[in-house]
Amino acid sequence: MLLSELAEKELIQVKDGTRYGRLADTELLFNPQTGKIQGFELFQKSSSFFQSNKTPRKKEFISWEEIILIGKDRILFNETDSSIETSVYP
């Protein structure tokens, strides 16, 4: 599967069915020494349109190990981690 095909898939958290947009809307984080994908960084969804301009959005991280299934149209994952610092490089 090509990365461009993965980019169009929708991210869905299995625990509560929250939609996180498309994979293309995330930042891919990988280890440059090994070439392994560490996960994906994304901004937390705001609860309303008006809040998005007033409050800063938190970054969230989807670890590669949290991905359960890569389907035809969707990527299902367990949970995100908003407390992790995204500098995963040594």
N, C-alpha and C positions, 0 to 999 in steps of 0.2 A: 504494500500500500504506500502510495506517495504522501509526502507531508502536505501537499496541496489538497489532497482528498481528505485528510484528517482535519484540516483547517476549517472546513465547512460544517463539521459535525457539531451538534449542540451538546453542551455540558449539562448534565443533570445529576444532582445529588440524590442518591437512593433513599437516604434516611427520611427526608421529608418532601422529596419531589421538587426542590427548588431548582429553577433554571438559572444558569449562570452565563447564558449567551453562547457564542460560538468559540471554538478553540482559537480561531484567528484573532479574537479579542484579548488573548492572553500573551504573556511573555514566556517563551520557552527558556528554562534554566537547565544547563547541562554542565558536566564536569569536563573542562577542556583537555585534561590529561587522559581521561579514559574514554571520552566521547559518549558516556552514558547520560541519558536524560534523568535529571533529578526531579523535575516536576514542572508545574506551570504557575505563574504568578498572575493574579488578576485583582481588580479593584472590587471591593464589596459593593453589592447593589444597594442603592439608597431606597428607602421605603416610599418616598414620594418625589414627584418632580420638583417641588418647591424646596425640599430639604437638600437636594443635590448641590445647589449653589451656595448654601449657607454653611454646611458642615463638611469638613474634610472626610474623604472616603478612606477606609482602611484597606490595606493590601491583604489579600488572602493567598494561600499557597495550597495547591493540589499536588500532593506527592505522587510520583509515578506508581508507587506501591498501592495507593488508594484506588487506582482505576480497576474496576471490576470487569467491565465489558466494553469493547469497541464494536458497536453495531453498524448497521447500514447508514443510519441518520444521526445516531446519538452516541455519546460516550457517558457511561454510568460510572460514578465513583462514590466511595463511602462518605468521606467528609473532608472539609478544608481545615486549615490551621491558620488562624489570623494572628497567633502569638509568635510565630516563627519569624526570625529575621531571614530575609531572602538571600543573603550572601552565603550560599551553600558551598562556595569554593573554599578549599583549605587555606 
